[in-house]
Amino acid sequence: MTHSLIGKFAWVFWLLFIAVIAPIFIFIQINVSSSLNESEKAKIELVTQTLKPIISTYLAFDQQEMLSDTMRTFFQNPNILDVSLLDSDKKVIFEQHYPHSHIHETTTFSTPIIDPISHQYQATLNISYSNNYVHELQTKLFMQIIFLSLFALLIFAITFWYFRKQFFVLRQLSNWMGNYTIDKYSEPFKSDNPNTEIKTITSSANKMLESIENYRVQMEQINIGLEHRVESEIIKRREKEQLLIQQSRLAAMGEMIESIAHQWRQPLNIIGLAVADINVKRALGLIKNDDFEKNTTLINNNLAFMSNTIDDFRNFFNKNKESVYFDPIQPIQEIFNLLGEQLHYANISYFVHKECEGEIFGVVNEFKQVILNLVNNAKDAIKSKSDRSGGVIDVTLRCDATHIFIEISDTGGGVPSAIVERIFEPYFTTKLHSKGTGIGLYMSKVIVEQHLEGTLSVSNNDVGAVFTLTMALRR
């Protein structure tokens, strides 16, 4: 209640009430009482100063009866209790007692009577009086303060009741709006308060919440539509990604078939020569067991090499999507085994430097596809040089505390600065359309970032380009 408007209003009223009534009460008790006492004393002194010459004359001429009459006449003040006149020997010249039913504090006033002619001491006038009058005035003032306080309390009660009725509606309105923020649903606010301002506020609040509810319904419909659109776009993106992956794999398959052709050319030539040698010697009758076994062994070795090449090709294109921890050096070596003859015919040397031990997590064949794309990209960059002098491909594996870095560098001259920001875009290629699809580097980046949870970046050194794969390391 203290934090509500009506509660604050009550606290402010009581603070103001105490701040006003308490100082007034203290002022009456101290200052007004003192002032009234001083005023009463001044009245007694004024009467005494007026009577002193008369009393002195009556004493000088020994007019006792006139003195008594004068004393009784002038000292009829209801607050005077006793009046006495004593001579120099303390004998009573005049004495009068005035009975009172209620006597509060008593004050005695004494003054000497001096003969104005001879300046001799004649007597002492003693007057005792009470402060009944002052007390009555204080009581009246106190009662008036009590009356004013009760009147103020009454005014406050009426005001409090009125404002409480108004504020109570506002409090209900506040609770109603608070419930709406929690439940997101509320019936229209109803109030029988006749106050124009309250009606305006409640009407505005109902209209505001009605507008909010309409906007909320619209936003829900928009969100539902956006969710459907997002789901549709995700499905389309996945389909597009699968299509690009398929295109990338088909392009890689073409590269691999070309590599197999290079790989098989020499073994087939050797097998053909060995078979011809056997046929010639058999026709001439010169064949010997040693020559037959030698040629048979040569044929079997080359057939085994060709079979291993087919196995490597089949493993590269199998549909195994299981993610495992693996040492990246082995799939890198397998890619170079497949591309070895192509690199040899292009006068390209390759070196693999392993500076650390560690495993990465992902699908092995997807990692092979990335390495194949990057090595083919390096091979094509070296072959495109005008001098046709060949070149070198270096693969370096290094690690820090949490990551493994695989750097594939070449001596192909590097990536031109004008296109370095675009080489990972889909369908962007610097090769002729008959030789490049522009999806190899794009799919490599997609596989590294989305499937291997790493990054793929490119930079240039003094002699060529450097592609860097960064992936989480498990030691």
N, C-alpha and C positions, 0 to 999 in steps of 0.2 A: 504493500500500500504506500510505503514511503516514496517509492520510485514513480508512482502515478502523479498526475497533475493535481488531483484533489488532495492527495497526501502531502505534497509539497505546499499546497495552499494552506492546509491546516498547520503545518510546522511554521510557516512564515507568520501566520496570524498569532500563534502563541508566542513566538519570539517578539513580535511587535507589542503584543499585549503586556508581556512581562517588562519589556524595555520601557514602556510608557508608565504603567501603574506603579512599579517599584520605585522609580525616582520620585514620583509625586508623593507617595506615602512617606518616603524618607525625608523629603523636603518639608512636609507638614509636621512630622514628628520633631524635626530639629529647628528649622528656620522659622516656621510659622509660630511654634510654641514660644520660642525665644522672643519673637517680635511682639506677640500678644502680652507676654509678661512685662516686657519693657514698656509697652503702651499703658498697661495697668499701673505700673509704678509711676510713670510720668503723670498720670491723672492724680494719684495721691499726692505727689510732690507739688503739683499745681495748686491743689486745694490747700495744702499746708502752707505754701508760700503766700497764698492769698490771706489766710487766717493769722499768720504770725504777727503782723502789725496790730491786728484787732485784739488778739490774745494778750500781746504785750501791753496794750493800753488798758485793758480790763484789769490786768494784774497790777499795773502801776496805780490805778485808782481803786483797787480792791472792790471791783464790781463782780462779785461771785455769781449772783443770779444771772446776770446778763451773759457772763462767761459760759455758764452751764447751758443756757438757752442757745447761745450761738454754736457751742460744740455739738449739741444734739441736732441742731438744724442742718449744719453743714456735713456732718458725718452720718448721712443716711444711705450711703453706698451699700448695696446688698452684699458686696464682697468684704466689707470691713467687719472684723470680729470683735476687737477691743480698741478702745481709745482711752488713754490716761495722760494726765498732766502732773508731773512731779516737780517739787521745788528743789532748791539746792541741797536740802537735807533729805531728799528722797521721800518726803511726805507727799501724800496724794492730795492734789488740789482738785482734780476732777477725774472721774473714772466712769466709763460706760461700757457695758458688755452687750453684744448683739448675738443672740442665739441662732445657730444654723443647724439644720438636720444632717446635712452631708458636707463634711469639710475635707478637702484634699490637702494639698501642700500649703503650709502657712508661711507668710513672710512678715517680718517686723521692721517697721521704719521708724527711726528716731531722729529728731532734729531739735537743737537748742533754741530757746526763745531769748532773744537779746533785746534789751531796751534800746530803741533807736536814738534816744537822746543821750543817755548816760553811758550807753554801750556796756551796761552791766548784765551779767547772766541773771535770768529770772527763773526759768524752769526748763524742763525737758518734755517735749511732746512725743509720746510713743503711740504708734498706730500698728495694729496687727491686722492683716487682711489675708484672705485665701485666694487661690487661683481657680475657684469654681467656674468663673466666667470663661477663663482661658480653656479650661477642660471641656466646658460645654461647647465652645466654638470648635475645639479639636474634634469632639465627638460628632458635631454636625458635619464638619468637613469630611471626616472619615466615612460617615454614613452616605454622604453625597458621592464619595469615590466608589463606595460599594455599589451604590445605585447605578452610577455610570458604568462600572465594570459589568454588572449584571445586564445592563442595557446593551453594552458592547458584545457580551456573550450571546444575547438574544439576536442581535443583528448578525453576529457571526454564524449562529446556528441556522438562521434563515438563509443567509448567503451561502453557507456550506451546503445546505440541502438543495438550493437552487443549482449551484454550480456542480454539485455531485450528480445531480440528475442529468445535466448537460454532459459532463465529463464521462459519466457512466456509459452514455451512448458512444462516445469516442473510444472508450476502452473496449466496448463490445466490437466496435468497428475494427480496432487494432487487432484484437484476438481473431476476428473473422479473417482479416487479411493474412495474419500469421498462419492460420490453419490452411489457407489457400496455398501459401508458399511451400507447405509440407505435403499436403494431400494432392495438390494440383487440381482440386475440384472443390466447388463450394456453391451452395444455393445463394440466390440474390439476398443481399442484406436488407432486413426489414426493421423499421423503427417507427414508433408512434409519437416521437418527439415533435412538437409543433414548431420548434425553433427554425426559422428560415435558414440560418447558416448551417444547422445540423442537417436539414433536408438537402441543402445544396451539396454538402460534403458526402452524404450517403448516396445521393443520386450520381455524383461524379465517380465515387468509388465503384458503384455497380456498373457504370458505363465503362470505366477503365478495365475492370476485371472481365467484362464481356468482350472487350477488344483484345485483351491478353489471351483469353480463351480461344477466340477466333484465330489469332496469330499462332497460338500453340497448335491448334488443329492443323492449320496450314503448314506449319513447320514439320509436324509429324508426317503429313502427306508428302512434303518435299523430301524429308529424310528417307521415307520408304522408297520414293522414286529414286533418290540418289543411291540407296543401297542396292536396288535392282540394277541401276546403271553401272555401279562399281562392280557388282558381281558379273554382269555381262561383259564389262571391259576386261575384268580379270580373266574370264574364260577366253575372250578373244585374244588377250595377250598371251595366255598360255598356249593357245592353238598356234598363234604366230610364232611363239618361241619354239614350239615343237617343230613347226615347219622349217624355221631357220636352223634348228639343230639337225634336222634331217638333211637339209641342203648342205649344211656344213659337213655332215658325215659323208654325203655323196661326193662332195668335193674332195674330202680327205681320202675317200675310197679311190677316186681317180688318181690322186697322188700316189696312193699305196700301190695301185695296179701298175702305174708307171715304174714305181720303185721295184716291184716284183720282176717286171720285164728286165730292168737293169740287173737285178740280182740273179736272174736265171740265164741271162745271155751267156755269161762265161761258163757256168756248169754245163749248159746244153752243148756248147762248143766242145768242151772237154769230153763229154760223153760221146758226141758224134765222132771225134777223132779216135777215141778208144775203140768204138765199134768198127770203124773203118779199118783200123790197124788189125783187129782180129780177123775181119773178113779177108783182107789182102793176104795175111800170113796163112790163113786157112786155105785160100785158093792156091797158094804157092807151095803148100805143104811144109811151111817153115814154122808153124806155130808150135810153141813149146809150152809146157805146163807153167813155167815161171812167167812167161809173157801173158798167158791167159789169166793167171791169178792176179798179176799186176794190173792188167786192164780191168778185171772184174772189181778189184778193190777200189780202183780209181772211180769206176762207174758208181759203185755203192756209196762212196763218200760224197760224191756230188749229188746223188739222189737224196741222201740224208740231209745235205745242206738245203736242197730245194724243199724237202718236206718240212724242215724247221722254219723255213721262210713262210710256207703256207700256214703253219701253226701260229706263228707270230701274227700273221694277217688275220686269221680267224679269231684269235684272242683279242685283238684290237677292236673288232667289230661285234663281239658277243654282246648280249643284252643284259649282262649282269649289272644291276644298279645298287648292289649292296655297298654301303659305306663302311670302310674298315680303316684301321690304322696301318700305314705302310711306309716303308723307307723309300723316298722319292728317287733315289739313285738307280734302283733297278728298272722302273719303267722308262727312265731317261735313257739308260743303256739299250733297252729293247728298241726304242725309237731310232737310235743311231744305228743299231744293227739292221733295221729295215731300210734306212736311208743311206747306208754306208756306200753302196756302189754308185748311187746317184751323186753323192758328194765327191767320190773319187773321180768320176768322169768329169765333174765340173772343176776339178783341181782345187777342192775345198778340204782343208784339214779341220778336224774337230778335236777338242780336248775337254775333258770333264774333271773339274777340281772339287774335291769334297773336303771341306775344312772343318766339318762338325758332324756329329752323329745325332740323329733324331728322326721322329716319325710325324707324319701329318695325317689328318682324318678326311676321308672322302671316298669317291668312287674312282678306282684305279684307272679304268678306261677313259673316264672324263679327263683325268689329269694327263693321260697319254695324248688325248686329242689336243689339249692346250699346248703341250710340248711340241707335238707334230706341227701345229699351226705356226708356232713361233720359229721353229727350226726351218720350216719351209719358207717362211717370210724372210729369214736371214739368208737362206740359200738363194732365193730369187733376187734379193738386193745385191748380193755379191756377183751373181751371173749378169745382172743388168749393167755392171760397170763397163765403160767403153773399152778399157784395155784388155778385158777378158783374161786377166792375170790370175784369177782364182782368189782365194782368201782363207780366212780362219773363222771358225765359230767356237767360242769359249762358253762353257757352262760352269758357273761357280756356285757352290752351295756353302752358305755361311749362316751363323746363328747368333742370336743374343739370348737373353734369359728367357724370353717367352715366344720368340718368333723365329722362323726359318726364312731366309732370303735366297731365292734362286734367280741368278742373273744370267741372261742369255745375251751375249754380245757378239757382234760381227764386225767385219771390216768392209761393209757395203757402202760406206759414205754417210750413213745416218739418215734421219728423217728430216725433210725440209721444214724449217720453222713455220712456213705458211700453212702447212697441213698437219702439224703435230697435234693440234687440238681436235682433229677430225678423224684420225686414223682408226678410232674405236667405234665410229658410227657405222650402222648397218648399210651395206651396199656401197660403201665408199671404198674405191680402189684406185691405185695409180697404175695398175696393169691394164693391158688391153682386155676388152670384155671377153675375148675368147680364152684368156689365160687367168682371169681372176673374177671372183663373184663378189668380193667385198664383205663377206660375212665371217671370214676366218678369225680376224682379230676381235670383231664384235662378239662372236660366240665364245671366244677365249675369255674375254672380260666377264661375260655373263656367267660362265661356268665358275671362274675363280671367285667372283663376288657373291653369287647366290648359292652355289653348291659347295664350294670349298671354304667359304666364309673368309676370304682373303681379299687382297687388292692386286691389281695389275697396272703398272705404270710404264712409261717409256721416257727415255732421255738419250742424249747424244754424248759420246766421248770424242776423242781426237780422230778416230778412224771409222766410226760407225755408230749404230744404234745399240742401246742397252735396254732390254725389257726385263723388268724386275717383278717377280711374284713374291708377295709377302703373305705368309700363312701362319696360323697358330702352331706352336711346336709342342709335341709331347716327348719328353726325354725318357 
